[in-house]
Amino acid sequence: MELKEYFLGLLAIITGLAITDMILSVHGLLRRVSRVRWDWLPLTAAALVFVVIVRSWWIAWEPDWVNTPMWQFLLILIQLTCLFLAAKSVLPDDSDAEEVDLMAHYWSQNRFVWASLIGMITAFAAASVFLRINDPASLSAWFWTFGWELPVYCLPLVVLILLQRPIVHRALVPALLLAWLVLNGTDVMHYS
């Protein structure tokens, strides 16, 4: 087994745990469908987190992990940990509660979910920048290819954390999901 395979195995475990938690949460909601107060906003937020997780998995296949320094490996683990925390928080866990109110859960957890995504993006940016810090041409190429998107994702997340108004969330969360799908959807399968 090569080093890359060990590393990708660990990434698969963390990513798999995140996706499994989301699936279990959806299962719990569907099992008690008549006792759930449904709303599209928390489900859209969950879809956004799911898309980010899938995208991070594809990105993990790009680098040459044989020469990965420990600090970069740790930043990538921080990135995945933040993603797991977002996945764990975005939907309510299965419980025996009489009624589950998705919007009440959303308002109690949304700041944590958005902060976790900012942490993920920041760790990804730090690993990418530090890896290229001594090569301005490579850093510039990375920025104009991928790096410019990071503020596009982070700014709305900061707004979501600061402005706890339903109208803001109902506009920005679907817009973020659409941005992730549009900006990342064309190159997922042919990353090289």
N, C-alpha and C positions, 0 to 999 in steps of 0.2 A: 504494500500500500504506500502511496506517495503522501507527502506532507499535505498537499492540497486536499486529498481525500479525507484525511483526518479532520482538517479544518472545516471542510464543507459538511462533514458528518456532525460536528458540533453545531454549526449554523443550522443544519436541518433539524436538529433536536429542539433548539430554541424556537425556530420558526414554527415547527410542528406543534410545540406546546401552545404557542400563541393562537394558531389557527384552531387547534383542538378546543381551547377554552372558548373561543367564539362560537364554534359549532355546538358545544355543550350548552352555552347560554341560549342559543337559538332553539335548541331542542327543548330546553326547559320552558321557554316561552310558548312554543307550539303545543307542548303537552298540556298546558293550562290556558289554551287560547281564549276561552270564554272569560277567564278571570284577569286578562291583561287589558289595560287601557293603552291601546295602540296609538302611535303617532309616527309619521314618516321621518321626522327629523332625527330621532335616535337611530333609526334603521339606516338612514343615509350616512350618519356619522360612523356607524359600524361598517358600512360598505367602504367608506373612505379608508378606515384603518386596515381593512382587509386588502384593498388595492395597494396600499403602501407596503404591507408585509410581502405581498407577492412580488412587487417591484424590487424590494430589497433582496429577495432571494435571487432574482435574475442578476442583479448587480454583483452579487457575491461570486458569480462564476467568471467575472472578467479578469481580476488581477492574477498575477503570478505569486501564489502564496509561498513558494519555496524561499523567497528572499524577504519575507515580511518581517519587519522588526517587531519586537514585543509591544512597543507603544501603539503601533498601528493595529495590531491584533486586539489590544485592550480597547481601543477606540471603537473598533467594529463590534466587540462584545457589548460595549456601552450602548451603541446604536441598537443592537438587537434586544438588549434588556429594556430600553425605552419603548421599543415596539411591543414587546411582550406586556409591559405595564399598560400601554394604551389599549391593547386587545383585552386585557383582563378587566379593565374599567369601563369600556365603552357600552357594554350590555350588562344587565343585572345577572348575577349568578342564580342558578336554580335554587329555589327555596320552597318552603311550604307555606309561604305567605298567602293569605286569602286573596289579595289582589295585588297585581304588579302594575305600577304606573310608570310607563317608559319615560314620560316627560319629567316626572319627579326624579327618576334616576339620572336622566340626562343633566338636569340642572344641578344635581348634587355632585356629578363627576366630570362635567365637561372641561373645567379648567385643568384638571389633572390629565385628561386625555390630550388636550391641546399642548400642554406643557411637555408631556412625554414625546409628542411628535416633534416639537421644537428641539428637545434634547437629542432625538434621533438625527435630525437634520444637521444640528451643530456638530455632533460626533462624526457624521459622514463628511462634512465639510472640513473639519479639522484633520481627519485622516488623509483626505485628498490633498489638502494644501500642504501639510507637513511633508508628505511623500514627494512633493514636487518643488519644495521651497528653494532648492539649490539649482533648479532648472527653469529659468523664467519662461522659456519657450513652451515647455511642457505645462507649466502652470497656466499660462495664457491660453493654450489650446484647451485645457480642461475647463477653464472658466467659460470660454465662449461656446463650448460644447454642452457642458452640464451645469457648471457653477452658477451661471446667471439665473437659473431657475430657482435656486434656494431661497433668495429673498421673496420671490413670487409666492412660494409656499409659506414662508415664515410670517410675513407681514399680516396676512389674514388670520393666522393662528394667534398672533399677539392681539389683534382686534377682538377675536372671539374670547380671549381670556379677559380683556379689559372691559368690554361692553357686554354685559349680561342682559341683553334685550332680545326678546324672541324674534323680532323682525330682522335684526342683524344676523342672528344665527340661521334663520330660515333662508336668508339670501346667500350667506357666505359658505355654509357647509356644502350645499349642492354645487356651488361654484368651484369650491376646492376639489370636490370629487371629479367634476368635469375637467378641471385643469390637470389633475393627475392622470386621468384617462387619455386626454388629448396630448399632453406633453410627453407622456411615457408610452403611449399605446403603439406607436409605430415602430419602435426599435427593440421591444422586449424580446422577441424571438430571434433576432439576429444581432446580438451583442457580440462584439469581437474586440 
